[in-house]
Protein backbone atom coordinates (compact mmCIF):
# COMPACT_ATOMS: atom_id res chain seq x y z
CA UNK A 1 0.00 0.00 0.00
CA UNK A 2 1.35 3.43 -0.97
CA UNK A 3 1.65 6.09 1.70
CA UNK A 4 -0.67 9.00 1.15
CA UNK A 5 1.02 12.17 -0.07
CA UNK A 6 0.82 14.96 2.48
CA UNK A 7 0.56 17.75 -0.08
CA UNK A 8 -2.66 16.43 -1.66
CA UNK A 9 -5.72 18.20 -0.28
CA UNK A 10 -8.77 16.18 0.51
CA UNK A 11 -11.90 17.21 -1.40
CA UNK A 12 -13.79 17.88 1.85
CA UNK A 13 -11.20 20.38 3.03
CA UNK A 14 -11.18 22.53 -0.12
CA UNK A 15 -14.70 24.01 0.30
CA UNK A 16 -13.98 24.79 3.96
CA UNK A 17 -10.83 26.70 2.99
CA UNK A 18 -12.83 28.62 0.41
CA UNK A 19 -15.41 29.58 3.05
CA UNK A 20 -12.67 30.83 5.38
CA UNK A 21 -11.13 32.93 2.60
CA UNK A 22 -14.54 34.42 1.78
CA UNK A 23 -15.11 35.32 5.44
CA UNK A 24 -11.70 36.99 5.67
CA UNK A 25 -12.37 38.92 2.49
CA UNK A 26 -15.73 40.15 3.77
CA UNK A 27 -14.44 41.17 7.20
CA UNK A 28 -11.35 42.99 5.97
CA UNK A 29 -11.56 46.69 6.83
CA UNK A 30 -10.47 49.40 4.46
CA UNK A 31 -9.17 52.65 5.94
CA UNK A 32 -9.30 55.97 4.12
CA UNK A 33 -6.16 58.07 3.82
CA UNK A 34 -7.62 60.47 6.39
CA UNK A 35 -8.12 57.64 8.89
CA UNK A 36 -4.56 56.40 8.39
CA UNK A 37 -3.15 59.91 8.88
CA UNK A 38 -5.27 60.47 12.00
CA UNK A 39 -4.12 57.17 13.53
CA UNK A 40 -0.44 57.80 12.72
CA UNK A 41 -0.61 61.34 14.13
CA UNK A 42 -2.29 60.02 17.30
CA UNK A 43 0.61 57.62 17.68
CA UNK A 44 3.17 60.36 17.13
CA UNK A 45 1.53 62.55 19.79
CA UNK A 46 2.37 59.85 22.32
CA UNK A 47 -0.67 60.35 24.55
CA UNK A 48 -1.30 56.59 24.53
CA UNK A 49 1.11 53.75 23.87
CA UNK A 50 1.11 52.34 20.36
CA UNK A 51 -0.30 49.08 21.72
CA UNK A 52 -3.23 50.92 23.35
CA UNK A 53 -3.87 52.97 20.21
CA UNK A 54 -3.88 49.86 18.02
CA UNK A 55 -6.26 48.05 20.37
CA UNK A 56 -8.56 51.07 20.38
CA UNK A 57 -8.53 51.33 16.57
CA UNK A 58 -8.70 47.56 16.02
CA UNK A 59 -5.52 47.26 13.97
CA UNK A 60 -2.32 45.26 14.31
CA UNK A 61 0.78 47.09 15.53
CA UNK A 62 2.62 45.98 12.39
CA UNK A 63 -0.02 47.77 10.29
CA UNK A 64 0.42 50.94 12.36
CA UNK A 65 4.19 50.85 11.85
CA UNK A 66 3.74 50.25 8.10
CA UNK A 67 1.47 53.29 7.85
CA UNK A 68 3.87 55.33 9.99
CA UNK A 69 6.81 54.45 7.74
CA UNK A 70 4.80 55.31 4.60
CA UNK A 71 3.72 58.61 6.18
CA UNK A 72 7.31 59.60 7.02
CA UNK A 73 8.65 58.57 3.60
CA UNK A 74 5.92 60.55 1.81
CA UNK A 75 6.73 63.58 3.96
CA UNK A 76 10.43 63.32 3.15
CA UNK A 77 9.73 63.03 -0.58
CA UNK A 78 7.37 66.01 -0.48
CA UNK A 79 9.81 68.21 1.43
CA UNK A 80 12.65 67.23 -0.88
CA UNK A 81 10.52 68.15 -3.90
CA UNK A 82 10.74 64.66 -5.43
CA UNK A 83 7.05 64.53 -6.29
CA UNK A 84 5.38 66.52 -9.02
CA UNK A 85 2.52 68.61 -7.73
CA UNK A 86 -0.57 68.87 -9.88
CA UNK A 87 -1.32 72.42 -10.96
CA UNK A 88 -4.56 73.99 -9.82
CA UNK A 89 -6.79 75.74 -12.34
CA UNK A 90 -5.57 79.14 -11.14
CA UNK A 91 -1.96 78.23 -11.96
CA UNK A 92 -2.58 76.99 -15.49
CA UNK A 93 -2.12 79.73 -18.10
CA UNK A 94 -4.97 79.99 -20.66
Beta strands, then each sheet from edge to edge (+ up, - down):
end
